[in-house]
Each structure stands twice: as C-alpha cells, then as structure tokens.
C-alpha cells in the first residue's frame, strides 16, 4: 500500500486521486473526465482540486467524499478538497483513454465542443449537429431521441443501423 | 461490481452528521476552496445584492420548472426540464453562496433560499410566472435563457473573478437550454394550426414581462466593471428571438409591459400574486423543520 510517508507522496496521492471513479459514470475516473485539476502535498497534508462538469452536478460532493476517504485510508493525515470553477470544464478535457472506456461501455463520447456560444443559435436544427457515431456498430446513421438524459452530461440517441439506443456525452 | 465502483456507491450511503441536510444530499459549500476575497474598490453590499438578484432568478425559475415534473407530455421532456432545473439550481447555489460571502453576515445559501420573505427576493417577475401550458413553458424558457445567456456572456469578464467564473460556466449550460427551447418554439410555431395558435398566444401572454429584463436598476449601476447593464442586452436577445420567431413563423407580440407598482418591480422586491404561493411551497418544509436531517 502506498502511504503518505513513502518516498514520493505527491505521486502516490496523484495515483490514488486519479483512480477515483465518477459515481454516475463509474467506467471512467475523475482523471479520465478531466475533473481532477491538481494534486499537491505538504508532508501528510494533501490538497486536491476538482472542477464540476455542470453547475448543479450532484456527483461533485460524492467525488470529494470518495477522495477524502481513499487518501485518508492511504495514510494522509489531512485531505483538503478544493473546487475550481475557472476555467469552466469542457467535454474536450475527456482524455483519449476516457473516450475509449465510454465507448466500450456503450456511451458515445463527445465530439469537439463549439466555442464560444454565439448570440445566434447555431444548433436550431438537427441537421446542423455533427453526427454521433454509434458506440456499438460505429454507424454514423444515428438520431437524437432526447436532448437530455439520466445525468446532466448526457443525451439519448438511437442507431438507425443496429437499432440500439445509446447515451451520448454532450459537447460542452 | 468492481471494488472501485463499490467504493463510489458506498460513499453515497455514508452517514455523517455534517453534510446530510434535509433539502439535498451531500450539501457542502459550492464555493469551498475558492478565494472569497472581493476585488479592490468593489461595493460589497452592492455585489451581495447583485448576486442575490441573479441567484434568485435561477432559484425561482428552477422551482417553477420543477413544478412541471410528472406533468409533461413525454418522458423525454420531463428529463430535459429536470436537467435544466438542476443546472439553474446549481447556478443559484453558487450565486447565493457568493452573495453570502459578499454580505459577510454569517448567512449561507440555505438561509438565503429558505428564510427570506417575499419582498426580500430580487428575481425578475418573468422567473416567477406560472406556465399555463407547454407552449408557455417553451416560450418562457426561450426568452429567459436567451436573456440570461446574453447577461452571462458579459459577466464572464466581470471584475469579480468568482462571478466571472460562475457566469462562464453557466453560459455553456444556458446555450444548451436556449437551443432546446428554440427547437420547441419552432416545432410548435411551424406545426399545425392549433400548435401555431397556442404558441403565438403563449408569447402574447408572457410578453408583458419581457421589458422588465432590460430595465436599469441601482444595484447594477453601483457596480461598474462588475455588473452588466441590462439595457445593453436587448439587441442581442432581440436578434436571437427574431431568428427563432421567423423560423417558427410567429409574430413578435407588441403588448404593453406589465405595470410596475409605485415604480417598483421584481428587482425591488415587488412581485406578482403567483410568487407567494411558489415561495410557500419552496420554503414551508425548511421552515417547519429547520434542523431536519435525513
């Protein structure tokens, strides 16, 4: 077991923090999602900085609790979890590995986020959205069935080729 | 379930005394760890009042959207409106927490949300309106999110770094809300004669409350560089609404603005009759059981 008194506590702390799964997307970690922003240590004190995906995302408090729990168990005496709001989280921060894990779990990863949101709606019709490939069969022939899903970060789609419904992490 | 997944779920059911409050789960200060200091030369009282205004808009409108739950025509729209309400509630929590920091009176977001009276709320009256039908919901969401997006777009460069961060984050959410609402307004407006008529009537019903969104207020005037002048937002909002209304084959209503009461409106704490009922529903449990936990 790695401990705070080991040779390189900051590396140990980073590894532990990076391995914390997202409570709503447990197939990916907070590092995969780009939620984990910084880990620093000072003796047996560790400071972890995380950022919310959406303003109201209830997972953040649970992630903070999980971080405190795991780092305390690993021997850190004091665990401080901080929130960073700026710069705002973007789905572009999801790592290539994270995208692979999402796809494997049947969730279509996000494409590139459009930036910044202009004064005129750019996405008023479905045809203007970039196609979302089916995570099961890879077909680009998919239809969005709902703009929102079971969590703040997802929308619902259906594949017109293999007919399977699937979730898609929204571009933000 | 893997060990990692188990740990995540275990933490959800962990029982501790400090963060299981009756009105949510895992409530901690949403600004935890963020530098609370105010920018030099900023009027702290005005900043508190300003964050309260914007926080109240989100809190009150979020509650109105929550009242639609179980009443929407389809499960997909139920999910959509619940998510939009959640985003706005998140924005409200951040803004009320910033207001609490700036006022420095030891109150927190919950005290501001649940223990203020009607005349102390500073939301615009559009936020408290009760939607008569789904067309009114879509129209009001379009106007509200287009206006708030224009506002947050400017506040993203506010001299208050916390307000700027909240706005930059919220703007991305609002852009999605606006597009969702726009699609419904277009679908209904450019739909059947019946849906077109209902959508046009809905716009006419809520239009008297639109003018208030762009009216100057003394709090904003006291915060140069920090707040955004509401009058400056009108052109941008009009552009968006014109694009949507044209695609929806709808006419822009030209009804007179709703009267102010002795010159006062939502930003002054003067609200419509509907607001008292909304607030009673929002606050009654917290007030009846102020120390409740679950």
Interface residues (C-beta under 8 A of the other chain):
Chain A: X19 X20 X21 X22 X23 X26 X49 X52 X54 X55 X56 X57 X58 X61 X62 X64 X65 X66 X69 X70 X80 X81 X82 X83 X84 X85 X86 X87 X88 X89 X90 X116 X117 X119 X120 X121 X123 X124 X125 X145 X146 X147 X148 X149 X150 X152 X156 X170 X172
Chain B: X2 X4 X5 X7 X8 X9 X11 X12 X14 X19 X24 X25 X26 X27 X28 X30 X31 X32 X33 X34 X76 X79 X80 X82 X83 X84 X86 X87 X88 X89 X90 X91 X93 X94 X149 X150 X153 X161 X162 X164 X165 X166 X168 X169 X170 X171 X172 X173 X174 X175 X176 X178 X179 X180 X182 X183 X186 X236 X239 X240 X243 X244 X247
